[in-house]
């Protein structure tokens, strides 16, 4: 059983782990605002006076998968920081965090930038979408720096080499 004295505190973590935890938390908070995607309609000459705009959070379509991947990456950083013994040894966890955060970030950005609009409808990232891009990219960058600093080897390195006899 883990006692209170066995747990790491936030100040004892490395700066990359601290940055990843903060970026992951901010990404989650920003995902809840209904301004990830903004759609606006201008009636123009066809329907004068009919103008409206609407928004949605990041929990729609495949951006949901992106958010889940970002949350998994953040949770892995937290588990590695506060309960390292809970994870099995021999797995390059920093690489797993980097891949998970990177794929989640890519899905979030692609979803916001590839949404199509119809005639007279403009769709694109809203203010929380742009901030969410920044925080999820920051999470991925902190994960990359943590991986680089960890000295972990990629699993496929040396896979094509012949074993020494």
For each residue, the residues with C-beta under 8 A, 3 or more apart:
1:
2: 6 7 83 85
3: 6 7
4: 7
5:
6: 2 3
7: 2 3 4 82 83
8: 12 13 81 82
9: 12 13
10: 13 18 21
11:
12: 8 9
13: 8 9 10 17 18 21 81
14: 17 18 146 149
15: 18 19
16: 19 20 142 143 145 146 149
17: 13 14 20 21 77 80 81 142 146
18: 10 13 14 15 21 22
19: 15 16 22 23 138 142
20: 16 17 23 24 73 74 77 97 101 139 142 143 146
21: 10 13 17 18 24 25 74 77 78 81
22: 18 19 25 26
23: 19 20 26 27 74 135 136 138 139 142
24: 20 21 27 28 70 71 73 74 77 101 135 139
25: 21 22 28 29 74
26: 22 23 29 30 131 135
27: 23 24 30 31 67 70 74 132 135 136 139
28: 24 25 31 32 67 70 71 74
29: 25 26 32 33
30: 26 27 33 36 58 128 131 132 135
31: 27 28 36 57 58 59 67 128 132
32: 28 29 57 58 59
33: 29 30 36 57 128
34: 55 56 57 128
35: 38 55 126 127 128 129
36: 30 31 33 55 56 57 58 60 63 112 125 126 128 129 132
37: 55 56 60 111 112 115 123 124 125 126 129
38: 35 53 54 55 123 124 125 126 129
39: 53 54 55 117 121 122 123
40: 51 52 53 54 121 122
41: 50 51 52 53 120 121 122
42: 51 120 122
43: 46 47 48 49 50 51 120
44: 47 48 120
45: 48
46: 43 120
47: 43 44 50
48: 43 44 45
49: 43
50: 41 43 47
51: 40 41 42 43
52: 40 41
53: 38 39 40 41
54: 38 39 40
55: 34 35 36 37 38 39 126
56: 34 36 37 60
57: 31 32 33 34 36 60 128
58: 30 31 32 36 63 64 66 67 108 111 128 129 132
59: 31 32 63 64 67
60: 36 37 56 57 63 64 111
61: 64 111
62: 65 66 107 110 111
63: 36 58 59 60 66 67 107 108 111 112
64: 58 59 60 61 67 68
65: 62 68 69 104 107
66: 58 62 63 69 70 103 104 105 106 107 108 111 136
67: 27 28 31 58 59 63 64 70 71 104 108
68: 64 65 71 72 104
69: 65 66 72 73 100 101 103 104 107
70: 24 27 28 66 67 73 74 100 101 104 105 108 136 139
71: 24 28 67 68 74 75
72: 68 69 75 76 100 104
73: 20 24 69 70 76 77 97 100 101 104 139 143
74: 20 21 23 24 25 27 28 70 71 77 78 101 139
75: 71 72 78 79
76: 72 73 79 80 87 93 96 97 100
77: 17 20 21 24 73 74 80 81 97 143 146
78: 21 74 75 81 82
79: 75 76 82 83 84 86 87
80: 17 76 77 84 87 93 97
81: 8 13 17 21 77 78 84
82: 7 8 78 79
83: 2 7 79 86 87
84: 79 80 81 87
85: 2
86: 79 83
87: 76 79 80 83 84 91 93
88: 91
89:
90:
91: 87 88 96
92: 95 96 147 152 153 154 155
93: 76 80 87 96 97 152
94: 97 98 143 146 147 150 152
95: 92 98 99 147 152 154 155
96: 76 91 92 93 99 100
97: 20 73 76 77 80 93 94 100 101 143 146 147
98: 94 95 101 102 140 143 144 146 147
99: 95 96 102 103
100: 69 70 72 73 76 96 97 103 104
101: 20 24 69 70 73 74 97 98 104 105 136 139 140 143
102: 98 99 105 106 140 143
103: 66 69 99 100 106 107
104: 65 66 67 68 69 70 72 73 100 101 107 108 136
105: 66 70 101 102 108 109 133 136 137 139 140
106: 66 102 103 109 110
107: 62 63 65 66 69 103 104 110 111
108: 58 63 66 67 70 104 105 111 112 132 133 136
109: 105 106 112 113 133 136
110: 62 106 107 113 114
111: 37 58 60 61 62 63 66 107 108 114 115
112: 36 37 63 108 109 115 124 125 129 133
113: 109 110 124 125
114: 110 111
115: 37 111 112 123 124
116: 123
117: 39 121 122 123
118: 121
119:
120: 41 42 43 44 46
121: 39 40 41 117 118
122: 39 40 41 42 117
123: 37 38 39 115 116 117
124: 37 38 112 113 115 129
125: 36 37 38 112 113 129 130 133
126: 35 36 37 38 55 129 130
127: 35 130 131
128: 30 31 33 34 35 36 57 58 131 132
129: 35 36 37 38 58 112 124 125 126 132 133
130: 125 126 127 133 134
131: 26 30 127 128 134 135
132: 27 30 31 36 58 108 128 129 135 136
133: 105 108 109 112 125 129 130 136 137
134: 130 131 137 138
135: 23 24 26 27 30 131 132 138 139
136: 23 27 66 70 101 104 105 108 109 132 133 139 140
137: 105 133 134 140 141
138: 19 23 134 135 141 142
139: 20 23 24 27 70 73 74 101 105 135 136 142 143
140: 98 101 102 105 136 137 143 144
141: 137 138 144 145
142: 16 17 19 20 23 138 139 145 146
143: 16 20 73 77 94 97 98 101 102 139 140 146 147
144: 98 140 141 147 148
145: 16 141 142 148 149
146: 14 16 17 20 77 94 97 98 142 143 149 150
147: 92 94 95 97 98 143 144 150 152
148: 144 145
149: 14 16 145 146
150: 94 146 147
151:
152: 92 93 94 95 147
153: 92 157
154: 92 95 157
155: 92 95 159
156: 159
157: 153 154
158: 161
159: 155 156
160:
161: 158
162:
163:
164:
165:
